[in-house]
Amino acid sequence: MRKTLCDIRRPEIVQAAIKAISENGLPMPSYDRIAEQAGMSRQLIRHYFPEPEALMVAVCEALASAHRMLLMRGIHQANSAERLPLFLDYYFNLLTKEGLAKPADTAVYDAVMSLATGSKAVRNKLREHYNILQHTIAHEVQISNPELSQRACAEIGFLFSTLIQGHWKLVATLGFSESYNRVTREAVDRLIQSYKDRYDDPDLAEPPPAV
C-alpha cells in the first residue's frame, strides 16, 4: 500500500518532538523548535498537530511502539524459559550484546510523565502503557513460576512497573551510575523469590484489586 504524505510526515514530526524533548526537556518544545528539528515549516507542524496535547500523545505511542518492536524481536529468538529473564534484562538495558539495547528514551518518558498531571489524554495514554507492562510481566512471571497465584504475579507486575519508573528517574534523569542497572535487576529476582518462598500464603490467593 502506498504511503500518503500524511503517513510520512506525522512520524517525522513525532520523532522531531522526541529529539527536541530529549535535548531540551520541558516545558513543551515550541512548534518553532520542532519545525527546526524536522526541517519543516511551523505551519506544516500545526497542520498535522493543531493541538500540542495530541502531539504529546503521539510521542507516548511512538516511545511504546519502539519498545514493543524490540521485545517482539527478542521473544522470537527466545524459548519459554528465557522469556522472563529477557523481559527483565531488557528493561534494565542489559541486552546490548544481543542487539536488543533499550532505546535511550527514558528522560523523554520522564518528561512526558510530568505532563500527565495536567493532561488527561497524556495521563490515560501513559496509564495504558504501564498497565500493559504490568500485565505483560505478570503473565511472564506466571509462565515461569506456575506455582504462584494470579494475585502474586499481578503484584509482582505492579511492583516491577514502579521499580522501573523510579530506577530510570534516578539513572537517566538525575544521572546516577548505570551500574545500578544490575543492582535493581537483581533486586527484581529477589522480589520474585520472596513471593515463591510464601507462594502458599492464603492472603495471596485472592484476586488483585481492580486497576
Buried (B, 14 or more C-beta within 10 A) or exposed (E): EEEEEEEEBBBBBBBBBBBBBBEEBEEBBBBEBBBBBBEBEBEBBBEBBEEBBEBBBBBBBBBBEBBEEBBEEBBEEBEEEBBBBBBBBBBBBBBEEBEBEBBEBBBBBBBBBEBBEEBEBBBEBBEEBBBEBBBBBBBBBBEBBEEBBBBBBBBBBBBBBEBBBEBBBEBBBEEBEEEBBEEBBEEBEEBBEEBEEEEEEEEBEEEBEEE
